[in-house]
Every structure is written in C-alpha cells, then in structure tokens.
C-alpha cells in the first residue's frame, strides 16, 4: 500500500491519501525529471559557492589561510561545469546535435572575446599540470575606512613556470602589468559561467521541467497547513516503510526562476 504523506520535523507521519499505481508512476516520473535537473545544475552551485566563499574570506581577518584552497576549488569547478554540460548535452541530444553546437559556440565566444575567460582557462591548466602559483595578498584601508584585500599573481612567474599558455593569452600578457589582480578577473569569469549555465539550461526541455514542477506543487496543496516534507510512503512486507521525499524545493525554484519562451 502506497500513500502520499507528510513527514514532520518530529518524524511524525500524516497520511494524506492512498495512491493508485498510475498516480505513483506519474509522481515518480516527475520527481526523476526534477532530480535530473538538480544534478545538471549542481556544478554551477559548487562554482557559485566557491566564488562567494572566496569573496567572504577576503573580507575576514585572516584571508591568507583559506584563499588558496578556495581558488583551487574554483578552478576545479570551472572546468567541471563546462565538461559536465557538454557531456550531458551530447548524451541527451547527440554529439552532432544543434544543442551541442550552440553550447560550443557560446563557450568559444567567451574565450574569443574575454581575456578573463582565456586567462582562467590557462590558469586552471597551469595549476593542474604544474602547481599553484604564488598569490600575493595586499590589504589596505579604503576610503570608507574598511580593510580591502586584493590578490595578485606575478605575470613573469606564470610565464616562467608554465609553457602551456595559448598564443592568444600570450598576446594578452603583453599588455598586462606584472602584478595581475585576480579578483576582478574572477568577477568577470563568474558572469561568463553564469551565462553559459543559463544557455545550457535553456537547451533542455524547459516545458517538461515546468509541467513536472506544477504537478508536484499541485500535490503540495493537499498538505494544507501541516508542516513537513511531502513524501510517498510505501508499506513493505517486513512492516517497515519505504520513503521517498518529493523534491518540492526544486519545483519551487523552477517555477520561481525559469520561464518558458513562447514562440
């Protein structure tokens, strides 16, 4: 027997209704669609969290002990997100699909038009194949009497320790000072990655995501004023319960943040 139920914070279970097999299959299908979307967007959340963690650390009293680790995380997340979306779009639509071509063109455009994107692509390769370059930290008091921390990389060190810089980046280096300030570059790259992530999301079946979200949020209406997580609960022969929490938070996010473009 399978029920739609609510699991409260005190673990108390409130059964709402018994589900027919056709209802169970439909709910599970919609849940899987939303969970797949959540998995697809996980890499961007990791990148975003590392980016904001770094900015918060630079405002703390002791930025030096954490910034290297966070930059390493950020570089790893940068590459992982791009690789994930290309792989996922190939899996969904095929290697030669228009969706994959659109995403590749978008990444190429960022590389061709933005020094920050080219530089971080090269820096990530430098870190992976050689080592983490020395990061110089410069703290000062700004006009608001607040401590302002900046991060710098040495251009000469980067050139001397890594021979894998692409020709276009080597051309960029000619006009760069020897002390390259890192944070404004990361700010610019964050905007690029957010844009690429949005492009990839919009290549998915957005209407399917919205429909699945609406179905789950429709079930949420049965919850009324009872607090807790909406779930499917199945009673199994050994008298235990098999519980699947419905991803209502994902449905809420999609409905609040994603719009289906009407043609």
Number of C-alpha atoms within 10 A of each C-alpha: 11 19 19 23 23 24 20 14 10 7 10 10 16 18 17 14 12 16 17 11 11 8 11 15 12 13 18 14 13 21 24 15 14 25 16 12 17 15 10 17 18 14 21 23 13 17 23 18 16 20 21 13 16 22 17 12 17 22 15 13 9 10 17 15 9 13 20 16 13 19 18 16 17 25 20 17 22 22 16 15 22 20 12 16 21 17 14 16 21 17 11 12 14 13 15 9 12 14 21 23 14 14 20 16 12 17 16 13 12 19 19 12 10 14 18 22 25 20 22 20 19 18 20 21 18 20 15 13 11 13 13 16 16 12 16 15 15 10 13 11 10 10 8 7 8 10 14 15 19 16 18 16 18 17 15 12 13 18 14 9 12 17 10 14 19 13 9 13 17 14 11 14 18 10 8 12 12 15 14 16 18 16 17 13 16 18 13 14 22 20 12 19 20 14 15 21 19 14 15 22 17 16 15 15 10 17 14 14 22 18 14 22 24 18 15 22 18 11 14 16 9 15 18 7 7 12 12 17 21 26 22 24 22 19 13 11 8 6 8 9 13 11 16 15 15 24 20 20 13 18 24 15 11 19 16 9 7 15 12 13 8 4 3
